[in-house]
């Protein structure tokens, strides 16, 4: 009886581990898709409309600050 229980437990653990591997891959893919969407939104905002001017002003302030410290 104990050998049967051990085999059943080993079978269950094997399937649990492989199911979690697939789940981790899916979660990783979803996180990458979300990051890509956010990146596209930021790039779209920064290159069109008021975002372009704000990014340009920020870049100018950073460069001016670095030059002032040299």
Residue pairs with C-beta under 8 A, 6 or more apart in sequence:
45 51
46 52
46 54
46 55
